[in-house]
Amino acid sequence: MKVRWIILAVAGAVVIAAWAALGVAYFNRPSLPVWAGIVTAAALSLEGFLWVAAGVFGWGFLAKRRAALGRFRDRLFGRRPPAAE
């Protein structure tokens, strides 16, 4: 399993925990500052999860695109000589 999928899974677990806490707090009727903090934490966790997901899926897309563009460039201009080591 790749590290980026593990990071996405951890972010998803944080979102589930934050929204579960929000659900529990809804029925316990905390004070307004506590409620505002829980709602803010849940919203920010979801926002962070969406950014992480966009990064994970975008990274895979960009890697495929970069490889395709490299193959296209090699077809147009011929293969590049291997780098001297």
N, C-alpha and C positions, 0 to 999 in steps of 0.2 A: 504494500500500500504506500502510495506516495505521500510525502510530508504535507503537501497542500491539501490533500483530502482529509488528513488527520486534523489539520488546522480548521478546516470547514466543519468537521464533526464536533470539535471542541466549541466552536462558535455557536453551532446549533444547540449543543447541550446548555450553553450559557443562556441562550434565548429561551429554551424550554424551562429552565430553572427560574428565570426572571418572570416569565409569564405565569408560572405556577405560583410563585410568591404573590403575584398580583391577584390571582384568583383566590388564594387563601386570605389575603388582606381585605379583599372586597367583602367577604362575609364576616370578618372580625371588626370591621368599622374602626380603623385606626384614626388618629388625629389627622388634621389636614396637612401639616408639614410632612408627616410620615407617608401619608397617601401620595402626596405630590412627589416625594422622593422615589417611592416604589414605581409609580407610573413613569417617571422620567428615566429610571434605570431600565425598565422594560422597553421603553421606546428606543433608548440609545442602544440597547443590546440588539434589538431588531435591525436598527440602522447599521450597526457594525456588521451584523451577519450578512446583510445585503451587500455591503461593500466587499466583504471577504469573498462572498459567492461570486460577485462580479469579477474580482481579481483572479479567482481560481479558474473560472470558465474562460475569462479573457486571456489568461496566460496560455491555456491549452490552444485556444484559437490562434493566438499570435504565433505560437511555436509552429503550428501547422502552416500558417501563412508564410512565415519566414522560410521554412523549408521549401515550400512551393516556389517562392520567389527565387530562392537560390538555385533550384533546378531549372527554372525558366532562364535565369541569367547564364547558367552553364550551357544551356542549349543555344542561346543567342551568341555568346562570345567564346564558346569552347570551354573545356575544363581548365580550371586554374591549376597550375603546378602545385604539388604539395609543399607546405611550408618547410623550410630548411630547419632542422633541429640542431 
